Amino acid sequence: MSLPRTIRSASTVHAKSGDNICIKVTSKLPSASARWVAIICSHFDAVMDGTMGSKFVAICKGCGFRSEELYAGFGFQGAGDHYMWPSICPKCRSFGLKDQRHPPQRCRRCKAEVVFYGSEDFSKKYFPDITKVEPVGEDTSQNILDGRHVCPECGKVALIFESRGDWS
């Protein structure tokens, strides 16, 4: 896996499909000095047809859990300045789409900070007790279509994400 490249300030990001990229988002203060407000890192899969994101379905090979279609990405489905992505609560296993651009995101049920599938620090955040860490897909790839993930229903590492195409 290659290390992500960082873009400091840009209106257009040039990357090829399969790249891992990080974008530093800046905000101008009234005094005209800049301050860093966010770093967004992600695996970049190029979409050339004008779509705003990807559709996924999460399926557990252990217990049979199956999510509704998950509309991940930018756009009007979530409205505004959001990047919706699948997440899970490490405390109560609540599952759904949360805004990855504005961390930390909190669980609606228990108010714990959620963990995003595909994040390279998933194991560290989801398994706070290092003696109970299980190998998950995020250990080898940031692409959620690779490997198995923690199921929100049974808690086993048996969940896969299947692509259902793109949405616009």
Secondary structure, DSSP 8 states (H G I E B T S, - for coil): ----EEESS-SS----TT-EEEEEEEEE-TTS-EEEEEEEEEE-----SS--EEEEEEEETTT--B---EEEESSTTT-SS--EEEEE-TTT--EEEEETTS---B-TTT--B-EETT-TTHHHHH--SGGG----GGGT-S-TTSS-EE-TTT-SEEEEEEEEEEE-
